[in-house]
Amino acid sequence: MLNIVIFGPPGAGKGTHSIRITEKYKMMHISTGDIFREKIAKQTPLGMEAKSYMDQGQLVPDELVVKVLVSVVERNPDVNGFIFDGFPRTINQAQKLDETLKEKNIPLDLVLSLDVNKEELINRLVKRGIDSGRSDDTFEVINHRIQVYENQTQPLLEYYQKQNKIETVHGIGSIDDIFADICKVIDKHI
């Protein structure tokens, strides 16, 4: 079993590469963003609460995220591993994730950090917003999301570096080239 956190700013390619990783390595993809979007589409109370934060480019509170994560992990005890996409986003979430995994005797083996510059992120997210119609991909919200990432999420690099779990992959180039670099890193940990 190999458990991975895929890490990077909004638009770095976490979702794209998470799907490819799960297909190649037969892991389970846990995307808090996808889970919340599904709950929003179904207009569940949790989904509507999460939507109010997401539409403003803010992070969904830790308590909501942890509830969702724990339920998914508990429903899937027999998978080859998990790839956590979009979680954790804060030191508090990382600590809660560590505690939850430790309670279940599940190691967190690797944190893949996708490194992409701000200009490229903005271009990708604006294009995604136009292509998909996502309400959280407007120029104003994108800038705010990147600022929130820099202030609240980027400190996780140091948190995981202290645990010797960070591996950085340059996230600019073709999707296939970036994925090949990601696979080289994962293969070292299998």
N, C-alpha and C positions, 0 to 999 in steps of 0.2 A: 504494500500500500504506500502511495506517495500522495501527500497532501500539500497543496500549493496555494499561496496567495499571489494573485497577479495584481501588480501595483503600478500606478501611474496616474497622471492627471487626466481629467475628462478629455476624451478624444485621442488618447494614446494608442488605442487599439485593444484594450483589455477584453472587450466582448468578442471581437473578431477572433483573437488568438485563443481565448478560452474555449470557444467552440471547437477550433481545430485541435487543441490539446486534448480535449475530452474524446474526440473521435479517434485520434491516433493512439492515445494511451488508455482508452476505455475507462475514463474517470467520470465523475459526476460534476457537472457545472452548476455552481450555485451563484446566481447573479441576483443580488438584492434588488437592483434596479428592475430587472425583468419580473421578479416576484411582485414587487410593489406595483409595476405597471399592470400586471394581471389583476391584482386586487383592486386597482383603480378602475379598470375596465369593467369589473364585476360590481363596482360601487360598494365594496364591503366597507364597514366602518374603519378598519385599519387602512384600507386603500384611500379613503377620503381624507383621513388624517395625514397620511404620508403625502398625498397630492398637494395639500396646502403648503407643505415645506418645499417639495420639489419644484412647484411652479415659481417659487421665489428664488430658486437656485441654492436653497439652504439644505444642509444635511438633515436627514430624517433622524429624530432622537434615538440615542443608543438603545433605550428600552424596547422601542418598536422593532429595530433591526435585530436585536438579540433574540426576541421572541420568534421572529420568522426563521432565523438561522437555526436555532435549536430544534425547531419542529422539523425542518428539512433533514438535518443530520440524523435525528432520531428515527425518521421514517425510512432511512436508507442505510442500515448498518452493514450491508454486505457488498458495498461497491469497492472498486480497486483504489479509490482515493477520491478526494474532493479538490476542486479548484474553486477557490473563493474569489469572485469577481465583484469588485465594488465594496468589499468588506474585508478587513476593517478600514475605516476612514479616519479614526481618531485613536489616540493612545488609549483612552478608556475602552474603546471597542476592541483594540488589540489585546488588552489585558483580559477583557471578558472572554474573547475568543480563546486565548491561552488557557484560562481557567476551565472553560467548557470542554475543550479538547482534552485537557489533563484529566478531568473527571471521568471522561469516557475512554481514557487510555488511548487516545488518538494523537499521534505526533503531528506537528506542523513542520514539514521538512524543508521547505524552500519558499522564498519570497522573490518572485520575478518582477523586477522593476523595469518598466518600459520608459526609456528616456527620449522625450520629444520636446522640441523648443516651443515657446508660446505662440509664435507666429503660425507655425504649422498646425498647432492645436486649434487655434481660432479658425483657420481656413477649413479644416476638417469638420468642425462642429457646425459652422455656418452652412456648409454644403449638406451635412446630414440633416440639419433642420429644414432646409429647402426640400430635400429629397423625401424625407419621411414625415414632415409636418409635426415633429415633436415640439411640444409647447415649451420645453426647457432648453431648446437650441436657438434662441434668439440672441442677437449680438450682445444685448445688455445682460441677459442672464448668463451667457457664456463667460463674459468678463468677470462677473460676480462669482461664478462657479470656480474659475481658475484662481481667483483671489482666495476663496474659501479653501481650496485645495492647498495653496501655498501656506496659508496660516494654520490650518487644522490637520491636514493629512500628511504633508511633506515631512513633518517631524517623525513620522513612522520609519523613515529611512534610518535614522539614528537608533530608534528602538530596536529594529530588527538587525542592524549592523552589530549591535552589542550581543546579539544572540548568534552571530555568524550565519545568518540565513539569507542575506541579500545577494542576489546575482543580477547585474544590470545588463540589459540588452538595448542597443541603439534602435529606437523605434521609428526611424525614417528610412524609407526605401520601399521596395515592392513588398507586398504582403508575404509572398513566398520566401523572399530573402530573410525578412524579419523572422518568419516562422522557422526557417532552417536554423537561425541563430538560437532561437528559443529551444528547439529540439536538442541542439548540442549541449545546452545547459542542463536540461532535464535528464538527458542520457547520462550525464556525469553523476546524477543523484539516484539513479535506479540501481 
